[in-house]
């Protein structure tokens, strides 16, 4: 065998035998690394260090603060639901969240993920929204994702600042009679987002949720609200029944949606006045104590008595009827 048949260094072993091929496993070494990342994603670049500082400052600015003055319940601290920032992981979830305008503080991207088209779109959306784009190593991405399927990209969502129940009356967004939607036992964030979307569309002043056993404003709620949560305040009450009683003392009429209600939502004589609409969960409906706190129970007429509506659909129907009565 002619030892010079395969010229070039490394073509044969010292014994003169041909070296085995890699079977294509080393192909990635021949591929390019993709387009040059922006300056804010290059480790050590001044723009990247500045973006990191801005992300940390944004996180500090969103820490809960204590209210000054006034006798308010603990939920007036305007803290986030879990006290921690929420993470959105995975290419599709991150892109959809950024498209929905979810407020975030930082987008973490792994080095190898930068060449992916969806990740590139996420970087472009984040940069356009003023969100810091940071390059992270594989260990950092794994730590942030906590074992989830991250695909090399993690979005840090800013914690939501809840309003106090009194703020929904004091800082109203409409000129007509007050209109508030309260949720009792609704645990799906997507339903909360759908209710907020309908409430914003039909001129409500805000949404009230209890602080326990209830959905909070998460990334899922932001996406289903289609941006309505950026315009409509959500308040949290330590005790929902007590908050409803406070609204009643302020002159608002509290109507609970219940299948056994005495009147139809279309026939409510109080629809054109100051109103609170209370929506329960799809399975249990209103709790007993909340139902007892309502001035009136109203039902949504349906053809089949065996069917039920989720909170988002029920709230939309009731709000539509109220808007029609006020028009």
Buried (B, 14 or more C-beta within 10 A) or exposed (E): EEEEEEEEEEEBEEEEEEEEEEEEEEEEEEEEEEEEBBEBBEEEBEEBEEBBEBBEEBBEEBEEEEEEEEEEBEBBBBBBBEEEBBBBBBBEBBBBBBEBBBBBBBBBBBBEBBBBEBBBBBBBBBBEEEBBBBBBEEEBBBEBBEEBEBBBBBBBBBBBBBBBBBBBBEEBEEEEBBBBBBBBBBBBBBBBBBBBBBBBBBBBBBBBBBBEEBBBBBBBBBBBBBBBBBEBBBBBBBBBBEBBEBBBEEEBBBBBBBBEBEBEBBEBEBBEBBBBBBBBBBEEBBBEEBBEBBBBBBBBEEEEEEEBBBBBBBBBBBBBBBBEBBE
